[in-house]
Structures are given as structure tokens and as C-alpha cells.
Amino acid sequence: MKYQRQYLSSNLSRRSLLRYGAGGVAALSASSLFPRLARAAGGDIAFWGTGTLDIGDLWAQAATDAGLNVTFTDNGNDPGPIVARLVAGNANAIYDVSGLQGGAEKELAAQGAIVPWDTSKIANWGKVWQWAKDIPFLTYEGQTVGIPCVVNADSIIYRKDKLGTVDSYGVIFDPKMKGRVAMEDAWINSAIFTAMYLKNSENAPINEPGNLTEDELGLVMEFLMKHKRDGQFRTFWNGWEQGVQLVADEEVDAMTGWEPIVLEGQKRGLDVAYAAPVEGYEGWGNNLLLHKGAVDRGLGDVAHEFANWIYGGFYGAHLSQTRGYVVPCDANVEYATANPGDIDPAAVEATVNHVRDKFAGKVYWQNTRPDNFQLYEEWWQKLRNA
């Protein structure tokens, strides 16, 4: 059966993550679990990022290429606790740079938790795609407070062998799919997916799905709560491990989620695919932030060297194959082409083109700090308790 867009009846009239190395084997270094509170200036860099940015043992290449000893720690990707720890907690004393979904940069910069980058100190900056440099949230008061580390655009994971081709978020809300679908337990993804569906397929009065007004948010959340009460969702999943398990255990036939889950499912021999919805993708950028604490410790130049290495090609080429994410610059394909013994150039180029093609279509940007983010939090708690 080919599952296409449906205009469904309604009450109307989108990473803690078990980190994987290049071979797909779980890897968690002791040094990332126990970061040092006090470190001398030099080649050490403590990277506090979304789990899917980790490349495990491959961080050793940064030492070979640039004399950088990278310690990676998963920050959980929940913007609230991350902002709190950077502004009022100990994160600025422990970590030098962050990798965080876009939206919180203005708040962090205004409170002095992060400081601007000097892109003239990043030799590979010229290789970064201009549209990525123009991503919302990267500037504050005319200065660059975030630089794009990786980009992708999210949608729907689905069982192709059971559903044929899925091209609409309507599959998530279709009563015929009751109990066989799931969404992530995170408003930063699930609220925008729902808003995109309602705006484009139910003609709901929504302007910007990534930054909902109070009335728009109420409409979206009431829609989700009704479907939850009706038993539509198998679960609201939380974290990479559960997301992968839902697919691997064949508990659901469709779920909104991250593209790396599709790749992991395919590695396990499952016929899963990622949808190209008619309503559009949820675009996001995971941006690199420079901590004030790092500059205070004399590590500002080291942080810029690290950013330059990120854009050097090795990191982006390998991340594209383990995650399906893209460092938005030309160096990924350049590196793979020059090093075919290390990585398949055709595979890297295919992933880069796949991600870039998504952004050529309809995309709504994820915003981890919309104007009414506190109201989002309140509504999401109501949904959990519904």
C-alpha cells in the first residue's frame, strides 16, 4: 500500500545517546565521564555536545592533525538544563565548547555564558556554505556567537515493508495506525512536527511552526493531547537507545525521529526508511558555542583551532557515514576524495547531496528557545500527565 497524504478528521474545523564509534560499536571514554575541573592552556579541548556529534576513538585524529586532545561529553541535548548549567552552574568551569541545537545562543550571549567567535582565526571558514552561515540564531548584536557544526532535516521513520511509501505526517495521526506510532518526548521536535502537519495539511491558522504564538501552541497541544487520550501513540520515546529499540523490536510502524535511527535500523537488516513529507522537513543546526570560561582559561585560540579542525574534512566525512549528518562545508568530499583508502568518496558525496537536497525544499527551522518557550514547557508537562 502506498501511504500518501490524507486529510484526517480532527477537533479542528522534533539526544541522550549511546555514542558510537566509526565501526558502530558503543564507546564511552572514562575521560568524558570525568572531565577535569582545572586544565592548563594547551592542546586540550573539552567538548560538551549532543551525543550524535561524538566520533568515539576517531577523536584521536585531531591530535595527529592539529595537536588537539579532544575530550567529548554528551550534554543530553535538553536546552533547559544546558543553559542553566552554562549560566549558573559549573559547565563553564568544566567545558570549553558546546554543541547545541540552535535557538539558545542569544540568551547565552546576553548572560555572558558564551563569547563571540573570530572567524578570521578559522582558516577553513571560507569552505563553509553561505546558507549555513546564515542560519537563524548564529549572531547576537552583530557578532558571531555560534558557528554551524552539523546540519540535517528531520521527519518520519517508517517500516517500508509494511506501509509502502510514506510522504505525510498524517501517518502519525491516522486512526488506522492507532498504537503503532510514536513521537519523541520533546517539544523541540514533536511540537514543530505537529504544527507543520496542521498548518500544511489541515489548514490550521499557524504562521511559523518553529515559533508558535500562545494561541497556536494551544491548538497544537490540544490536538496532541486528544490523540494521546485516544490511545494513538505507542509511546513518547526518550533518548537514542529507546528510539532505536522501538524500531529494532518492531513495536511501531512509524515514528517521528532522527535519521541516525534509520541508519541503525538498516544496519540491523530492517526495511526502514526516512520520509520526505509534503508538509516539509524540520531543519536544524547543531551549533558550536565558545564558552567564556575557555577564554578566561587562555584556551580561546585552542578552541578556534578545534573549530578549524571540525571544518577540515575528516570529522565531517566520518560523521556523515555514522550519523547521516553533514558538516556544512566543502571539505568533507574533498577529504574523502583525497583519502579513498580511509573512507568511500562516493558514499560521503551521496550523504552530503542528500542532506543539501532537503534544504532545497520546504523546511521549517527548529528553535530550542521560541518566544514562548516557558509556555511550551508547561504544555508539554500537561501532555505527559494527560
C-alpha positions as CSV (number, residue, x, y, z in Angstrom):
1,M,0.0,0.0,0.0
2,K,1.3,3.5,-0.8
3,Y,0.7,5.7,2.1
4,Q,0.1,9.3,0.9
5,R,-1.1,12.5,2.4
6,Q,-4.6,12.2,4.0
7,Y,-6.8,14.9,5.2
8,L,-7.8,13.4,8.5
9,S,-10.6,14.4,10.7
10,S,-9.6,16.2,13.9
11,N,-11.0,18.5,16.6
12,L,-10.0,21.4,14.3
13,S,-12.9,22.8,11.9
14,R,11.3,17.2,16.9
15,R,19.9,13.2,22.2
16,S,20.9,11.4,25.4
17,L,22.6,8.9,23.2
18,L,24.7,5.9,23.5
19,R,27.7,7.1,21.5
20,Y,29.0,5.0,18.6
21,G,32.4,5.0,17.0
22,A,33.1,4.7,13.3
23,G,32.5,0.9,13.4
24,G,29.2,1.3,15.2
25,V,30.5,-0.1,18.5
26,A,29.4,1.7,21.6
27,A,32.2,3.7,23.1
28,L,32.3,5.9,26.2
29,S,35.7,7.1,27.4
30,A,36.5,7.4,31.1
31,S,37.9,10.8,30.3
32,S,34.5,12.0,29.0
33,L,32.8,10.8,32.2
34,F,35.1,12.6,34.5
35,P,36.2,15.9,32.9
36,R,38.8,17.9,34.7
37,L,37.8,21.0,36.6
38,A,41.1,22.7,36.2
39,R,43.2,22.3,33.0
40,A,46.2,24.2,31.8
41,A,46.1,26.1,28.5
42,G,47.4,24.0,25.6
43,G,46.1,21.4,23.2
44,D,43.3,20.0,25.5
45,I,39.8,20.9,24.5
46,A,36.7,19.7,26.4
47,F,33.7,19.4,24.0
48,W,30.3,19.2,25.7
49,G,28.0,18.3,22.8
50,T,24.9,16.5,21.6
51,G,25.6,12.8,21.7
52,T,25.3,12.3,18.0
53,L,28.3,14.6,17.4
54,D,30.6,12.1,19.0
55,I,33.0,10.1,16.8
56,G,34.4,7.9,19.6
57,D,38.0,6.8,19.1
58,L,38.3,8.8,16.0
59,W,38.8,12.0,18.0
60,A,42.5,10.8,18.2
61,Q,42.8,12.1,14.6
62,A,42.6,15.7,16.0
63,A,45.8,15.1,17.9
64,T,47.5,13.8,14.7
65,D,46.2,16.6,12.6
66,A,46.3,19.6,14.9
67,G,47.8,18.6,18.2
68,L,44.4,18.7,19.9
69,N,43.4,16.3,22.7
70,V,39.6,16.2,22.5
71,T,37.5,15.1,25.4
72,F,33.9,14.6,24.5
73,T,31.0,14.6,26.9
74,D,27.3,14.1,26.0
75,N,25.2,17.1,27.1
76,G,21.9,15.4,26.7
77,N,20.5,17.9,24.1
78,D,17.9,19.3,26.5
79,P,18.3,23.1,26.2
80,G,16.9,24.0,29.6
81,P,19.4,22.1,31.7
82,I,22.3,23.0,29.4
83,V,21.5,26.8,29.5
84,A,21.1,26.6,33.3
85,R,24.5,24.8,33.7
86,L,26.3,27.3,31.4
87,V,24.8,30.4,33.0
88,A,24.6,29.5,36.7
89,G,26.1,26.0,37.1
90,N,29.6,24.5,36.6
91,A,29.6,23.9,32.8
92,N,31.7,27.0,32.1
93,A,34.3,25.8,34.5
94,I,34.5,22.3,33.1
95,Y,33.9,22.5,29.3
96,D,35.4,24.8,26.6
97,V,33.0,24.5,23.7
98,S,29.4,23.2,23.4
99,G,27.5,21.7,20.5
100,L,23.8,22.6,20.9
101,Q,20.7,22.7,18.8
102,G,20.1,26.3,17.6
103,G,18.0,28.8,19.5
104,A,19.6,29.5,22.8
105,E,22.6,31.5,21.5
106,K,21.0,34.9,22.1
107,E,20.1,34.0,25.7
108,L,23.5,32.6,26.5
109,A,25.4,35.5,24.9
110,A,23.2,38.1,26.7
111,Q,24.0,36.5,30.0
112,G,27.8,36.3,29.3
113,A,28.0,32.5,29.2
114,I,29.4,32.3,25.7
115,V,31.5,34.8,23.7
116,P,31.8,35.6,20.0
117,W,33.9,33.6,17.6
118,D,36.6,35.4,15.5
119,T,36.0,33.6,12.2
120,S,39.2,35.2,10.8
121,K,41.0,32.7,13.1
122,I,39.3,29.8,11.4
123,A,41.2,29.1,8.2
124,N,38.6,26.7,6.8
125,W,35.7,29.2,7.4
126,G,35.7,30.0,3.7
127,K,34.7,26.5,2.9
128,V,31.5,26.7,5.0
129,W,28.4,27.0,2.9
130,Q,26.9,30.5,2.9
131,W,23.4,29.4,3.7
132,A,24.7,27.6,6.7
133,K,26.4,30.8,7.9
134,D,23.0,32.5,7.5
135,I,21.2,30.0,9.7
136,P,19.0,31.8,12.3
137,F,20.3,32.2,15.8
138,L,24.0,32.4,15.0
139,T,24.5,36.1,15.6
140,Y,23.9,38.5,18.6
141,E,24.4,42.2,18.4
142,G,26.2,41.9,15.1
143,Q,28.7,39.3,16.3
144,T,29.0,35.6,15.5
145,V,28.1,33.7,18.7
146,G,27.5,30.3,17.1
147,I,29.0,28.6,14.1
148,P,27.3,25.7,12.3
149,C,28.8,22.4,13.4
150,V,26.4,20.0,11.7
151,V,23.1,20.3,9.9
152,N,20.2,18.0,8.9
153,A,16.5,18.0,8.5
154,D,14.2,15.5,10.4
155,S,11.0,13.8,9.5
156,I,9.4,10.3,9.9
157,I,11.0,6.9,10.4
158,Y,8.8,4.2,8.9
159,R,8.6,0.5,8.0
160,K,8.6,0.5,4.3
161,D,7.8,-3.2,4.1
162,K,4.5,-2.6,5.9
163,L,3.5,0.9,4.8
164,G,4.9,1.3,1.3
165,T,5.9,4.9,0.8
166,V,5.1,7.5,3.5
167,D,5.0,11.1,2.5
168,S,3.0,12.9,5.2
169,Y,3.0,13.4,8.9
170,G,-0.6,12.3,8.6
171,V,0.6,8.7,9.2
172,I,1.3,9.6,12.8
173,F,-2.2,10.8,13.4
174,D,-4.2,8.3,11.3
175,P,-6.7,6.4,13.4
176,K,-5.8,3.3,11.5
177,M,-2.3,3.5,12.9
178,K,-3.5,3.6,16.5
179,G,-1.0,2.1,18.9
180,R,1.6,1.6,16.1
181,V,3.1,5.1,16.0
182,A,5.3,7.2,18.3
183,M,6.7,10.6,18.8
184,E,9.7,11.9,20.8
185,D,9.1,13.1,24.3
186,A,10.5,16.6,23.5
187,W,8.5,19.6,22.4
188,I,11.5,21.0,20.5
189,N,10.8,18.2,17.9
190,S,7.2,17.0,18.4
191,A,5.5,20.3,18.7
192,I,7.0,21.6,15.4
193,F,6.2,18.4,13.6
194,T,2.6,18.6,14.7
195,A,2.4,22.3,13.8
196,M,3.9,21.6,10.3
197,Y,1.2,19.0,9.7
198,L,-1.7,21.1,11.0
199,K,-0.5,24.2,9.0
200,N,0.0,22.4,5.7
201,S,-2.5,19.5,5.7
202,E,-5.3,20.7,8.0
203,N,-5.1,24.4,7.0
204,A,-4.7,25.5,10.7
205,P,-4.0,29.2,11.3
206,I,-0.3,28.8,12.1
207,N,2.3,31.2,10.9
208,E,5.7,29.9,11.9
209,P,5.8,26.3,13.2
210,G,9.1,26.8,15.0
211,N,7.9,29.8,17.0
212,L,4.3,29.4,17.9
213,T,2.1,32.1,19.4
214,E,0.2,31.3,22.6
215,D,-3.0,30.5,20.6
216,E,-1.1,28.5,18.0
217,L,0.7,26.5,20.7
218,G,-2.6,25.8,22.5
219,L,-4.1,24.5,19.3
220,V,-1.2,22.2,18.6
221,M,-1.0,20.8,22.2
222,E,-4.7,20.2,22.5
223,F,-4.5,18.3,19.2
224,L,-1.7,16.1,20.6
225,M,-3.4,15.6,24.0
226,K,-6.6,14.5,22.3
227,H,-4.7,11.9,20.2
228,K,-2.8,10.7,23.3
229,R,-6.0,10.2,25.3
230,D,-7.5,8.3,22.3
231,G,-4.5,5.9,22.5
232,Q,-3.0,6.9,19.2
233,F,0.6,6.7,20.4
234,R,2.5,3.6,21.4
235,T,4.7,5.9,23.4
236,F,6.6,9.2,23.5
237,W,10.1,7.9,23.3
238,N,13.1,9.4,25.1
239,G,16.7,9.1,24.0
240,W,18.6,7.3,21.3
241,E,18.5,3.9,22.8
242,Q,14.7,3.8,23.2
243,G,14.3,5.2,19.7
244,V,16.4,2.5,18.1
245,Q,14.8,-0.2,20.3
246,L,11.3,0.8,19.1
247,V,12.4,0.2,15.5
248,A,14.5,-2.9,16.3
249,D,11.8,-4.6,18.3
250,E,9.2,-3.7,15.6
251,E,7.0,-2.0,18.2
252,V,5.9,0.7,15.9
253,D,5.4,1.1,12.1
254,A,6.1,4.8,12.0
255,M,7.5,7.4,14.3
256,T,8.9,11.0,14.1
257,G,12.6,11.0,14.9
258,W,16.2,11.3,13.9
259,E,17.8,10.0,10.7
260,P,20.6,8.1,12.6
261,I,17.9,5.8,13.9
262,V,17.0,4.8,10.3
263,L,20.7,4.1,9.6
264,E,20.9,1.9,12.7
265,G,17.7,0.0,11.8
266,Q,19.0,-0.6,8.3
267,K,22.3,-1.9,9.8
268,R,20.2,-4.4,11.7
269,G,18.6,-5.6,8.5
270,L,15.2,-3.9,8.9
271,D,13.3,-2.4,5.9
272,V,13.0,1.1,7.4
273,A,13.1,4.4,5.5
274,Y,13.0,8.1,6.1
275,A,10.1,10.1,4.7
276,A,10.2,13.2,2.5
277,P,6.9,14.7,3.7
278,V,4.8,17.0,1.6
279,E,4.5,19.3,4.7
280,G,8.3,19.8,4.7
281,Y,11.2,18.9,6.9
282,E,12.2,20.2,10.3
283,G,15.6,21.7,9.6
284,W,18.1,22.1,12.4
285,G,21.6,23.2,13.0
286,N,23.7,21.9,15.9
287,N,26.0,24.9,16.5
288,L,29.4,25.2,18.1
289,L,29.5,27.7,21.0
290,L,32.6,29.2,22.6
291,H,32.4,29.3,26.4
292,K,33.6,32.4,28.3
293,G,35.3,30.1,30.7
294,A,37.5,28.7,28.0
295,V,38.7,32.2,27.0
296,D,39.3,33.1,30.7
297,R,41.5,29.9,30.9
298,G,43.5,31.1,27.9
299,L,42.0,28.5,25.6
300,G,40.4,30.8,23.1
301,D,42.9,30.1,20.3
302,V,42.8,26.4,21.0
303,A,39.0,26.5,20.6
304,H,39.4,28.2,17.3
305,E,41.9,25.6,16.2
306,F,39.3,22.9,17.2
307,A,36.6,24.7,15.1
308,N,39.0,24.8,12.2
309,W,39.7,21.1,12.5
310,I,35.9,20.4,12.5
311,Y,35.8,22.0,9.1
312,G,38.9,20.2,7.9
313,G,37.1,17.3,6.3
314,F,38.0,14.2,8.4
315,Y,35.3,14.8,11.0
316,G,32.6,15.7,8.6
317,A,33.3,12.8,6.2
318,H,33.2,10.2,9.0
319,L,30.2,11.7,10.8
320,S,28.3,11.6,7.5
321,Q,28.6,7.9,7.4
322,T,27.9,7.1,11.1
323,R,25.1,9.6,11.6
324,G,23.8,10.8,8.2
325,Y,24.6,14.3,9.4
326,V,26.7,16.8,7.4
327,V,29.2,19.4,8.5
328,P,28.1,22.2,6.1
329,C,31.3,22.7,4.1
330,D,33.1,21.5,1.0
331,A,35.9,19.9,2.9
332,N,34.0,16.6,3.6
333,V,34.0,15.5,-0.1
334,E,37.5,17.0,-0.6
335,Y,38.9,14.9,2.2
336,A,37.1,11.7,1.1
337,T,38.3,12.2,-2.5
338,A,41.9,12.6,-1.3
339,N,41.7,9.7,1.1
340,P,39.8,6.8,-0.6
341,G,41.6,4.3,1.5
342,D,40.1,5.8,4.6
343,I,36.5,6.4,3.5
344,D,34.4,5.9,0.5
345,P,34.2,9.2,-1.5
346,A,31.0,8.2,-3.3
347,A,29.2,7.4,0.0
348,V,30.3,10.7,1.5
349,E,29.2,12.7,-1.5
350,A,25.9,10.9,-1.6
351,T,25.2,11.8,2.0
352,V,26.2,15.4,1.5
353,N,24.0,15.7,-1.5
354,H,21.1,14.0,0.3
355,V,21.2,16.5,3.2
356,R,21.7,19.5,0.9
357,D,18.8,18.5,-1.3
358,K,16.5,18.5,1.8
359,F,17.2,22.2,2.3
360,A,16.4,23.0,-1.3
361,G,12.7,22.2,-0.5
362,K,10.3,23.2,2.2
363,V,12.0,23.5,5.6
364,Y,10.8,24.9,8.9
365,W,13.6,25.7,11.4
366,Q,13.7,24.1,14.8
367,N,14.0,26.7,17.6
368,T,15.0,25.4,21.0
369,R,14.2,28.8,22.6
370,P,11.0,30.1,20.9
371,D,9.4,33.3,22.3
372,N,7.0,31.3,24.5
373,F,9.4,28.5,25.5
374,Q,8.3,28.5,29.1
375,L,4.7,28.0,28.0
376,Y,5.9,25.2,25.8
377,E,7.4,23.5,28.9
378,E,4.1,23.9,30.8
379,W,2.0,22.5,27.9
380,W,4.4,19.6,27.5
381,Q,4.1,18.7,31.1
382,K,0.3,18.7,30.7
383,L,0.7,16.3,27.8
384,R,2.8,13.9,29.8
385,N,0.1,13.9,32.5
386,A,-2.8,13.6,30.1
